[in-house]
């Protein structure tokens, strides 16, 4: 039996983000970030994609521009470098005049037991996944506040912020931090009409994940899902689009699980 939805296609765009300027980190390649860029473009947004991998970023921009023209722009950005993050926000404003939505997708994983995990492994994952989210959010929020007409931040967390998995202490701690940061930042920004929310995917498969995760583990994790399969990256991106859109106008400080798995 084919798992339900395994051959599904993304829904047609409905202009949910028409005219909005969206910045997405770690958007090169084939994962959730690039899927979010595609979905935002299909919903009528102007989209700035960034990534630390220049060659992959150029290729992704070329692919998206072929379908969406001048509504897509790119800039290399390493979220562990404050100067590059500031340049990303400034570059977006220089290109499109403002920023309405930030999607924090940058994150770094890895597998290591706490017994063998080094300080360098721990700090690297937290610097990209948690502190990188903070850096990009801070820069975008300062711009949104200066603009004076609200905005939205959508963070990519993970169900591992709630659940345990062997070898994932650094990643789970970082994603739990993203969740807590989301809730606190939402209260800081409520008075400015700026919303801060997050998604928490369980398993969304794409070629890069397949390269760094064994087929056996992916099969095991997919088997735990109610639908018997992993999510398509665009299925996670759809929820990001919702949180970025005016349909979520009264939603802030929330972490939405994008999962068919239950504890």
KOLZATI-584516 format. One line per 5 residues: number of its first residue (from 0); for each residue x, y, z of N, C-alpha, C. Coordinates in pm, 1 decimal. Layout:
BEGIN
NUM	X:Y:Z:X:Y:Z:X:Y:Z; ...
***
This chain:
BEGIN
0	83.8:-119.2:0.0:0.0:0.0:0.0:87.6:124.6:0.0; 56.8:221.5:-86.5:131.1:346.4:-93.1:87.5:436.5:21.7; 182.1:488.6:100.7:143.7:577.6:211.6:62.6:695.7:161.5; -45.1:731.5:231.2:-129.3:843.3:187.3:-49.3:971.0:167.7; -69.2:1035.2:53.9:-4.0:1162.3:27.7:138.1:1153.7:-20.5
5	192.8:1032.2:-39.3:332.4:1019.4:-79.6:357.9:1074.9:-218.2; 254.6:1076.5:-302.0:270.2:1128.3:-437.0:197.4:1261.3:-456.1; 166.6:1329.5:-347.1:91.3:1455.1:-353.4:177.3:1566.1:-412.2; 111.2:1666.8:-466.5:178.0:1784.5:-521.2:136.5:1907.3:-441.6; 219.1:2009.3:-438.3:182.9:2131.2:-364.0:55.2:2193.0:-419.6
10	-25.3:2254.9:-334.2:-146.0:2323.3:-383.1:-110.0:2448.4:-461.4; -201.2:2494.9:-540.1:-179.5:2617.7:-615.7:-172.3:2737.1:-521.1; -93.1:2837.1:-558.4:-82.5:2958.1:-478.4:-212.0:3036.6:-476.3; -237.3:3106.2:-364.6:-358.8:3187.1:-346.3:-327.2:3331.9:-309.7; -206.4:3376.3:-341.4:-165.1:3514.0:-310.7:-171.9:3545.9:-161.9
15	-140.6:3446.9:-77.6:-143.7:3469.8:67.0:-35.9:3567.7:112.7; 70.3:3582.1:32.6:179.5:3672.4:68.7:201.3:3777.4:-39.9; 97.7:3810.1:-111.5:109.8:3901.9:-225.3:174.5:4033.4:-184.6; 284.9:4068.8:-250.2:352.7:4195.2:-226.5:443.8:4199.4:-106.5; 446.0:4095.4:-23.6:530.5:4095.8:95.9:674.8:4061.3:58.5
20	768.3:4114.7:135.7:910.4:4086.3:115.9:954.2:3985.9:222.8; 1001.4:3871.0:177.0:1035.3:3760.1:266.3:1183.7:3727.3:254.2; 1251.2:3712.7:367.9:1390.6:3669.8:372.2:1395.6:3529.6:432.5; 1468.9:3438.8:366.6:1477.7:3300.4:413.6:1623.6:3260.1:424.9; 1666.6:3214.6:542.0:1803.8:3167.8:560.3:1813.7:3020.2:525.4
25	1934.5:2978.7:487.4:1963.3:2839.4:449.7:1863.0:2788.0:347.1; 1848.8:2864.6:238.2:1745.2:2834.7:139.2:1799.0:2769.8:12.5; 1926.3:2738.7:7.5:1981.3:2673.4:-111.2:1957.0:2523.0:-104.4; 1960.9:2459.3:-220.0:1948.6:2314.6:-223.6:1805.5:2266.1:-235.3; 1774.9:2156.4:-165.6:1646.6:2088.7:-185.5:1567.1:2068.8:-57.3
30	1605.6:2134.1:50.2:1539.5:2110.8:178.0:1422.5:2203.3:204.5; 1391.2:2220.2:333.0:1275.8:2299.8:373.6:1292.8:2446.2:333.5; 1415.4:2499.6:342.9:1437.7:2639.2:308.7:1404.8:2671.1:164.1; 1452.9:2588.5:72.8:1423.3:2613.4:-68.7:1276.4:2588.9:-98.2; 1216.0:2492.0:-30.0:1071.7:2468.8:-47.2:992.9:2589.6:1.4
35	1037.4:2649.1:112.0:970.6:2769.2:162.4:982.8:2883.4:62.5; 1099.3:2896.6:0.1:1117.0:3001.7:-100.4:1020.2:2981.7:-216.5; 1008.9:2859.3:-262.9:916.7:2830.8:-373.6:772.5:2862.0:-335.5; 732.5:2818.6:-217.6:594.2:2840.2:-175.4:565.3:2989.1:-155.4; 661.2:3063.5:-100.1:640.7:3207.7:-81.9:629.1:3278.2:-216.4
40	711.2:3239.6:-311.9:702.8:3297.7:-445.2:569.5:3264.1:-510.4; 524.9:3139.9:-494.8:396.3:3098.9:-551.1:279.5:3170.7:-485.1; 302.8:3220.3:-363.2:199.1:3296.4:-292.9:213.2:3446.7:-315.0; 298.0:3487.4:-410.0:303.2:3626.4:-451.3:406.3:3714.5:-384.5; 496.3:3655.4:-304.0:595.2:3735.2:-230.8:716.3:3769.3:-317.2
45	789.5:3872.7:-274.0:925.8:3897.7:-318.6:1014.6:3823.9:-218.5; 1109.5:3745.4:-267.7:1182.9:3656.4:-178.6:1333.5:3675.8:-192.3; 1399.1:3691.2:-77.7:1544.7:3694.5:-71.3:1590.0:3563.9:-7.6; 1667.7:3487.0:-81.7:1719.9:3361.8:-28.1:1866.0:3382.1:9.2; 1906.6:3320.8:118.3:2045.9:3329.6:160.8:2094.5:3191.4:201.3
50	2225.0:3174.4:199.2:2286.0:3048.5:239.2:2435.8:3073.6:251.0; 2504.7:2990.0:325.1:2649.9:3003.0:335.5:2721.4:2934.7:219.5; 2650.0:2852.6:142.9:2707.5:2780.2:29.2:2679.3:2858.1:-99.3; 2779.3:2932.0:-144.7:2759.1:3024.2:-256.7:2717.5:2953.3:-385.0; 2781.5:2842.4:-418.0:2750.7:2776.0:-544.5:2608.7:2720.5:-545.8
55	2570.1:2656.0:-437.2:2433.4:2603.5:-429.7:2331.6:2716.5:-430.7; 2366.8:2827.5:-366.8:2275.6:2941.4:-362.8:2254.9:2998.5:-503.0; 2361.9:3011.8:-579.0:2351.2:3063.0:-715.5:2263.9:2972.2:-800.8; 2281.4:2841.4:-784.8:2201.1:2747.1:-862.1:2053.9:2755.7:-825.1; 2025.8:2765.7:-695.4:1886.4:2775.1:-650.8:1822.9:2904.4:-698.6
60	1897.2:3014.1:-689.1:1843.6:3142.0:-736.5:1812.5:3135.9:-885.5; 1901.4:3075.4:-963.4:1878.3:3064.8:-1106.2:1753.3:2984.9:-1138.7; 1733.2:2876.5:-1065.2:1614.4:2793.4:-1085.8:1486.9:2870.6:-1051.8; 1487.6:2940.2:-939.6:1369.4:3015.3:-897.8:1344.2:3136.0:-988.1; 1450.9:3202.6:-1028.9:1435.8:3320.3:-1114.4:1380.1:3283.4:-1251.2
65	1408.7:3162.2:-1297.3:1355.6:3119.1:-1426.4:1203.5:3117.1:-1425.5; 1145.9:3092.8:-1308.6:999.9:3087.6:-1297.8:940.0:3216.9:-1244.1; 1018.8:3293.2:-1165.9:960.8:3408.1:-1095.8:1035.1:3539.4:-1121.2; 1135.0:3538.0:-1205.3:1201.2:3660.1:-1248.8:1261.7:3741.9:-1136.7; 1237.8:3872.7:-1142.4:1301.2:3966.5:-1050.8:1242.8:3962.9:-909.8
70	1142.6:3878.3:-886.3:1087.2:3869.6:-750.3:1175.6:3788.3:-657.4; 1281.9:3728.5:-710.0:1373.4:3651.1:-625.7:1513.8:3710.4:-636.3; 1580.3:3721.2:-521.9:1716.0:3774.4:-513.9:1790.2:3691.7:-410.5; 1922.0:3692.1:-416.5:1999.3:3610.4:-321.9:2120.6:3685.1:-270.8; 2165.2:3645.0:-153.2:2286.1:3699.7:-93.6:2346.6:3593.8:-1.7
75	2476.5:3570.1:-18.5:2544.8:3473.6:67.3:2546.1:3525.6:210.6; 2513.5:3438.1:305.8:2512.8:3478.6:446.2:2538.8:3358.1:535.9; 2637.9:3371.1:621.7:2666.0:3274.5:727.6:2605.4:3330.0:855.7; 2506.4:3261.9:910.6:2434.7:3317.0:1025.8:2518.6:3319.2:1153.0; 2640.4:3260.5:1147.9:2728.2:3270.3:1264.9:2811.3:3398.1:1261.9
80	2800.9:3475.0:1154.1:2876.8:3599.3:1140.6:2780.7:3717.4:1147.3; 2789.0:3795.5:1253.3:2695.2:3905.6:1273.3:2697.7:4004.5:1157.0; 2816.9:4034.4:1106.2:2827.5:4128.4:996.6:2755.2:4082.6:871.6; 2761.7:3953.6:842.8:2693.5:3900.6:724.9:2541.7:3902.2:744.1; 2496.8:3876.9:864.7:2353.3:3883.2:893.7:2302.8:4026.8:876.4
85	2376.1:4122.0:929.4:2337.3:4262.3:913.5:2336.2:4301.3:765.9; 2433.3:4251.1:689.3:2439.6:4281.6:546.2:2321.5:4221.3:471.3; 2274.8:4106.1:515.6:2159.0:4042.8:452.7:2034.6:4129.3:467.6; 2011.5:4178.6:587.3:1893.6:4262.5:609.9:1906.9:4395.0:535.8; 2025.8:4456.5:543.5:2047.6:4582.1:472.2:2035.7:4562.8:321.6
90	2087.5:4452.1:270.6:2078.2:4424.5:128.7:1935.0:4405.2:83.4; 1855.3:4339.2:165.7:1713.7:4319.4:133.6:1641.8:4453.3:123.8; 1667.0:4540.1:221.0:1602.9:4672.0:221.4:1649.4:4753.7:100.8; 1778.7:4741.5:67.1:1828.9:4811.8:-48.7:1766.5:4763.2:-178.3; 1736.5:4634.5:-184.2:1679.5:4576.0:-306.1:1529.6:4598.3:-317.0
95	1456.9:4573.1:-207.5:1310.3:4574.2:-213.1:1244.9:4683.0:-127.3; 1324.7:4757.5:-51.7:1271.1:4870.9:22.3:1226.4:4842.4:163.8; 1212.6:4716.2:199.4:1165.5:4682.8:334.5:1178.5:4531.3:354.9; 1141.3:4484.2:473.7:1129.6:4341.7:501.3:1001.3:4320.2:581.0; 920.2:4225.8:536.1:793.5:4196.3:603.9:797.8:4064.9:681.3
100	876.1:3969.0:632.0:878.9:3835.3:692.1:1021.8:3783.6:694.0; 1061.9:3725.3:805.9:1188.4:3651.9:815.0:1156.5:3506.3:844.8; 1212.7:3416.2:766.1:1202.8:3272.6:793.5:1341.0:3222.9:833.5; 1356.4:3187.1:959.6:1483.4:3134.6:1010.1:1487.6:2983.8:989.9; 1554.5:2942.6:883.6:1562.6:2800.5:852.7:1700.1:2741.2:881.9
105	1800.9:2826.0:899.3:1937.2:2775.7:917.4:1948.0:2689.7:1042.5; 2009.3:2574.4:1026.6:2029.1:2483.6:1138.9:2134.9:2381.4:1104.4; 2194.5:2323.4:1205.4:2300.5:2224.9:1186.2:2277.9:2108.7:1280.9; 2288.8:1988.1:1227.8:2270.1:1869.6:1309.6:2399.0:1790.8:1325.7; 2383.3:1661.7:1336.8:2496.0:1572.2:1362.0:2455.0:1468.8:1464.5
110	2530.4:1361.3:1471.8:2497.8:1254.1:1566.9:2619.4:1222.0:1650.8; 2603.4:1230.7:1781.6:2712.5:1199.0:1872.3:2657.1:1175.1:2011.4; 2703.6:1071.5:2075.8:2669.6:1048.5:2215.3:2728.4:1158.8:2301.5; 2660.8:1190.7:2410.8:2713.7:1290.2:2504.5:2852.4:1248.0:2554.0; 2877.5:1119.1:2562.3:3006.1:1070.0:2610.0:3121.2:1111.6:2519.9
115	3095.7:1113.3:2389.6:3201.4:1145.8:2292.3:3192.1:1287.7:2238.0; 3083.0:1358.0:2262.3:3062.9:1490.1:2203.7:3167.2:1589.1:2255.4; 3227.6:1662.8:2163.2:3327.9:1762.2:2200.8:3262.5:1898.5:2223.1; 3334.8:1985.6:2290.0:3287.4:2123.2:2306.1:3264.5:2186.8:2169.4; 3353.8:2160.0:2074.6:3342.6:2219.1:1941.8:3214.4:2174.3:1872.2
120	3181.6:2044.2:1881.3:3057.6:1994.9:1821.0:2936.2:2061.8:1884.8; 2935.2:2066.7:2015.9:2823.5:2127.8:2088.5:2805.5:2274.1:2050.1; 2914.5:2350.5:2054.5:2907.2:2493.9:2030.1:2872.4:2524.5:1885.1; 2921.8:2444.4:1790.9:2894.1:2468.7:1649.9:2745.4:2453.1:1620.3; 2684.8:2346.3:1672.6:2541.8:2324.5:1649.2:2459.7:2435.8:1712.3
125	2492.6:2475.4:1834.7:2417.4:2583.5:1899.8:2439.6:2717.9:1831.3; 2561.2:2741.7:1781.8:2589.6:2870.1:1718.4:2508.8:2888.1:1590.4; 2500.7:2783.3:1509.3:2423.0:2791.9:1385.4:2273.4:2790.4:1415.4; 2229.3:2692.7:1492.8:2087.3:2663.7:1506.1:2014.1:2760.3:1599.0; 2071.3:2789.5:1712.7:2005.7:2876.0:1811.3:2054.8:3020.6:1803.2
130	2185.7:3040.6:1815.0:2236.1:3177.4:1813.4:2219.2:3240.3:1675.9; 2230.5:3161.3:1570.1:2205.7:3213.1:1435.8:2063.2:3261.7:1420.4; 1969.1:3188.9:1478.3:1829.2:3232.7:1477.3:1813.7:3364.0:1551.6; 1881.3:3375.9:1665.0:1878.1:3501.1:1740.6:1936.1:3616.7:1660.4; 2053.8:3595.9:1598.8:2118.4:3704.6:1524.1:2029.0:3755.3:1411.2
135	1975.5:3663.1:1332.9:1893.3:3703.3:1218.5:1763.8:3769.3:1265.3; 1704.4:3714.8:1370.7:1580.3:3772.4:1423.5:1603.9:3913.4:1475.0; 1709.4:3931.8:1551.4:1740.1:4065.1:1605.6:1756.2:4167.2:1494.2; 1831.2:4132.3:1391.1:1854.6:4226.3:1280.6:1724.6:4257.3:1206.9; 1644.0:4154.4:1180.7:1518.1:4176.2:1108.5:1419.1:4255.7:1192.3
140	1412.6:4226.7:1322.8:1318.0:4298.1:1409.1:1351.4:4445.7:1420.3; 1478.5:4478.3:1427.1:1516.5:4619.9:1432.7:1467.9:4693.1:1308.1; 1478.5:4626.4:1192.3:1430.7:4687.4:1069.0:1278.2:4697.7:1069.0; 1209.9:4592.6:1112.6:1063.3:4595.6:1116.2:1011.1:4704.2:1209.4; 1074.8:4719.0:1324.5:1033.4:4823.7:1418.7:1052.4:4961.4:1356.3
145	1164.9:4980.6:1288.3:1191.8:5109.7:1223.9:1089.2:5139.4:1115.5; 1042.4:5035.7:1047.3:942.9:5053.8:941.5:807.8:5095.3:998.2; 774.2:5039.4:1114.8:653.8:5079.4:1184.3:523.8:5021.7:1134.2; 528.3:4909.2:1059.1:401.6:4850.7:1014.4:397.2:4699.1:1035.0; 446.3:4654.2:1149.2:435.7:4513.8:1184.6:532.1:4425.4:1109.5
150	499.1:4297.2:1103.3:583.8:4198.9:1038.2:567.7:4063.6:1104.2; 642.2:3965.6:1054.1:632.5:3830.2:1108.0:766.8:3759.8:1098.2; 796.5:3681.0:1200.3:913.9:3594.4:1201.5:864.4:3450.9:1216.7; 917.2:3362.1:1134.6:882.4:3219.9:1142.5:1011.8:3141.1:1160.9; 1024.3:3072.9:1274.3:1143.6:2994.7:1304.8:1120.5:2846.9:1276.5
155	1227.0:2780.7:1233.6:1219.7:2636.3:1211.0:1278.0:2565.4:1332.8; 1191.4:2507.6:1413.9:1234.7:2431.3:1530.8:1236.2:2282.1:1493.6; 1197.1:2196.1:1582.0:1194.0:2052.1:1556.0:1119.7:1984.5:1669.3; 1056.4:1872.7:1638.0:991.6:1796.5:1744.9:1093.5:1745.6:1846.2; 1222.4:1744.9:1809.3:1323.9:1703.7:1906.1:1340.7:1806.1:2016.8
160	1281.7:1924.0:2001.7:1274.9:2016.8:2113.5:1184.2:1966.6:2223.7; 1097.8:1869.8:2190.1:1007.3:1807.4:2287.9:1044.3:1662.4:2317.2; 1097.4:1593.3:2217.2:1118.8:1449.3:2227.4:1267.3:1415.7:2234.7; 1296.8:1296.6:2285.8:1435.5:1252.2:2297.1:1472.0:1158.0:2183.3; 1597.4:1169.3:2139.2:1650.1:1076.8:2038.4:1799.2:1058.9:2065.8
165	1848.9:937.1:2067.6:1991.2:915.0:2097.3:2082.1:991.7:2001.2; 2189.7:1045.4:2055.9:2289.2:1110.9:1973.8:2254.2:1251.7:1931.6; 2142.5:1305.5:1981.6:2095.0:1435.7:1935.7:2088.0:1539.9:2047.6; 2168.8:1525.7:2151.4:2160.3:1617.2:2265.5:2184.8:1761.9:2224.4; 2286.7:1786.8:2140.1:2317.4:1924.0:2099.7:2206.8:1982.7:2012.3
170	2160.4:1903.9:1915.9:2055.9:1951.0:1824.2:1923.7:1972.6:1897.7; 1887.8:1876.8:1983.7:1762.8:1888.4:2059.0:1767.0:2008.5:2152.8; 1880.2:2029.8:2218.3:1893.2:2144.6:2307.5:1880.3:2275.2:2228.9; 1941.4:2280.7:2111.1:1932.8:2401.3:2028.4:1790.2:2426.8:1983.0; 1720.1:2322.7:1941.1:1583.3:2340.4:1892.8:1487.4:2373.1:2007.1
175	1510.4:2316.3:2125.2:1430.3:2355.9:2241.3:1455.2:2502.8:2273.1; 1579.0:2547.2:2254.2:1610.6:2687.9:2272.5:1539.5:2775.8:2172.1; 1529.3:2730.1:2047.1:1456.0:2805.8:1945.5:1309.8:2822.5:1987.1; 1251.9:2717.0:2043.5:1113.1:2725.4:2089.0:1097.7:2829.2:2200.4; 1184.7:2823.9:2300.3:1177.3:2918.9:2411.2:1204.0:3060.8:2362.7
180	1301.5:3075.6:2274.0:1331.4:3207.3:2216.9:1209.8:3262.2:2142.4; 1142.0:3177.2:2068.3:1022.6:3217.6:1993.7:917.1:3274.9:2087.3; 890.4:3205.1:2196.3:786.5:3250.1:2289.9:822.9:3383.1:2355.2; 949.0:3397.0:2396.2:989.7:3520.5:2463.7:997.2:3637.7:2366.4; 1051.0:3615.2:2247.7:1059.5:3721.9:2148.8:920.6:3769.7:2108.6
185	824.5:3676.6:2103.8:686.7:3714.2:2068.9:631.3:3816.1:2166.9; 658.8:3797.7:2295.7:609.4:3893.4:2395.5:683.3:4025.9:2385.8; 813.6:4019.4:2356.3:889.8:4143.6:2339.3:834.9:4227.7:2224.5; 783.9:4162.5:2120.2:747.7:4233.5:1997.7:598.0:4256.6:1981.5; 517.3:4205.5:2072.0:371.6:4217.0:2056.0:326.9:4362.8:2047.8
190	388.4:4449.4:2125.3:349.9:4589.7:2125.3:379.6:4661.8:1995.2; 463.6:4600.0:1912.5:495.8:4658.3:1781.3:413.1:4595.7:1669.0; 324.0:4504.3:1703.9:243.9:4437.3:1602.5:322.1:4337.6:1519.4; 432.8:4289.6:1574.3:517.2:4192.1:1504.2:496.7:4055.7:1568.4; 467.2:3957.2:1486.6:440.1:3821.8:1535.3:563.5:3733.2:1520.1
195	585.5:3645.6:1618.0:697.7:3551.1:1614.0:644.0:3412.3:1646.6; 653.9:3321.3:1551.2:605.4:3185.0:1568.7:708.4:3086.2:1515.1; 681.5:2958.4:1533.5:774.4:2855.0:1486.2:698.4:2732.4:1438.9; 763.3:2657.3:1352.1:715.0:2524.1:1315.0:809.3:2421.8:1377.8; 756.8:2303.5:1406.1:838.3:2195.5:1461.2:813.5:2069.2:1378.6
200	888.8:2051.5:1270.3:870.4:1931.3:1188.1:923.3:1807.1:1260.2; 867.7:1692.9:1224.8:924.0:1567.8:1275.4:1023.0:1511.2:1175.9; 977.4:1481.0:1055.5:1064.9:1422.1:955.2:1021.4:1470.2:817.7; 1109.2:1543.1:751.5:1084.6:1588.2:613.7:1204.7:1545.4:530.6; 1185.5:1454.4:439.8:1298.5:1397.3:367.4:1333.4:1476.9:242.8
205	1462.2:1483.0:216.0:1516.0:1545.0:96.4:1655.2:1486.4:74.0; 1714.6:1506.9:-43.6:1841.4:1441.2:-75.8:1953.6:1465.7:23.8; 1964.8:1588.4:78.2:2073.6:1615.3:172.5:2057.8:1532.4:299.5; 1935.2:1522.1:349.4:1912.1:1442.3:469.8:1949.0:1297.0:445.3; 1916.6:1247.8:326.1:1946.8:1109.1:292.7:2097.9:1082.4:291.5
210	2176.4:1186.8:263.8:2321.1:1170.7:260.7:2381.4:1159.5:399.9; 2317.8:1221.6:499.9:2376.3:1227.0:634.0:2304.0:1137.7:734.1; 2199.5:1068.3:688.2:2122.7:980.5:776.3:2109.0:843.8:710.6; 2122.8:738.6:789.1:2114.5:604.7:731.4:1973.6:574.4:683.1; 1965.3:491.6:580.2:1835.3:452.2:526.4:1753.2:378.1:631.4
215	1822.6:301.2:714.9:1752.8:226.2:819.3:1684.3:319.4:919.0; 1754.6:425.5:960.4:1695.5:518.8:1056.2:1580.6:595.6:993.4; 1596.7:638.7:868.0:1489.3:710.8:801.1:1364.4:624.1:789.5; 1384.8:495.8:758.3:1271.5:403.8:747.5:1203.8:385.9:882.5; 1285.3:373.8:988.0:1229.9:358.5:1123.0:1149.2:481.5:1164.2
220	1204.8:600.6:1140.4:1136.2:723.8:1178.4:1007.5:742.6:1098.2; 1011.8:711.9:969.6:891.3:723.8:886.7:783.0:628.2:934.2; 824.6:511.6:982.0:728.0:413.1:1029.7:654.3:456.6:1154.5; 708.9:553.4:1226.9:642.3:603.2:1347.1:533.3:705.1:1315.6; 535.5:757.4:1193.0:438.5:858.9:1155.2:303.1:794.9:1124.0
225	197.1:866.2:1157.2:62.1:813.1:1135.3:35.7:782.8:988.2; 94.7:863.0:899.4:74.6:841.9:756.5:173.8:742.6:698.1; 265.0:692.5:781.4:360.3:593.5:734.7:465.2:648.6:639.7; 486.3:777.9:641.3:584.6:839.6:552.5:634.8:968.8:615.7; 746.0:1018.8:561.6:795.3:1150.8:600.2:715.0:1258.2:528.0
230	722.1:1378.9:579.2:660.1:1492.5:511.5:741.9:1530.6:389.6; 675.3:1584.7:289.1:745.7:1654.1:182.3:790.4:1789.4:237.8; 907.6:1840.0:198.5:948.7:1972.0:247.0:844.3:2080.5:223.6; 770.2:2073.7:111.5:669.9:2176.9:85.4:552.6:2169.6:183.4; 532.3:2054.2:246.1:425.2:2044.4:345.0:461.2:2122.0:471.7
235	589.0:2123.8:505.8:634.7:2207.4:616.4:629.1:2354.5:574.3; 671.9:2381.0:450.8:671.1:2519.0:399.7:530.0:2577.3:397.5; 428.5:2495.1:371.2:290.7:2544.7:371.6:253.3:2604.3:506.4; 297.4:2540.9:614.6:265.9:2591.7:748.4:344.4:2719.7:775.3; 466.5:2725.5:724.9:543.9:2849.5:736.1:471.3:2964.0:666.2
240	419.8:2936.8:546.9:346.0:3038.7:472.5:225.1:3086.4:552.1; 151.9:2992.7:610.3:36.2:3029.8:692.0:76.8:3121.8:806.0; 183.5:3085.4:878.6:227.5:3166.6:992.4:276.4:3304.5:948.5; 328.8:3313.4:827.3:375.8:3441.9:775.4:262.2:3528.2:723.1; 149.5:3467.0:694.5:39.9:3537.2:628.2:-53.3:3605.8:726.7
245	-143.2:3687.0:671.9:-242.5:3756.4:754.5:-347.4:3661.2:811.2; -351.9:3538.2:762.4:-443.1:3440.1:820.7:-403.0:3404.8:964.1; -278.2:3431.6:999.4:-230.3:3404.0:1135.5:-215.2:3532.7:1214.9; -299.7:3631.5:1187.2:-284.8:3765.3:1245.0:-294.9:3768.4:1397.4; -361.9:3669.6:1459.0:-377.4:3670.0:1604.7:-294.9:3558.6:1669.0
250	-196.9:3509.0:1595.3:-115.6:3396.8:1643.3:26.8:3445.0:1666.3; 74.6:3437.2:1789.5:213.0:3471.0:1817.9:262.7:3392.3:1938.5; 391.3:3363.0:1938.4:450.6:3285.5:2046.3:416.3:3137.8:2042.6; 368.8:3089.7:1928.1:326.1:2950.5:1916.4:429.2:2866.3:1841.2; 436.7:2738.9:1877.7:518.3:2640.7:1806.2:423.3:2536.0:1750.6
255	412.7:2531.2:1618.4:317.2:2442.3:1552.5:388.5:2315.5:1508.0; 345.9:2203.3:1561.5:403.5:2075.7:1522.4:356.2:2036.3:1382.3; 451.7:2011.7:1292.7:419.2:1964.3:1157.5:459.2:1817.3:1154.5; 369.6:1735.2:1206.5:401.8:1595.5:1229.4:273.7:1514.8:1238.5; 279.9:1389.6:1193.2:167.2:1300.3:1216.0:198.2:1200.4:1326.3
260	315.9:1220.2:1391.6:357.9:1133.1:1500.3:306.2:1187.0:1632.6; 269.6:1099.6:1720.9:223.1:1141.3:1852.5:309.8:1077.8:1960.2; 333.9:1150.1:2069.9:423.5:1098.0:2175.6:378.0:962.6:2227.0
***
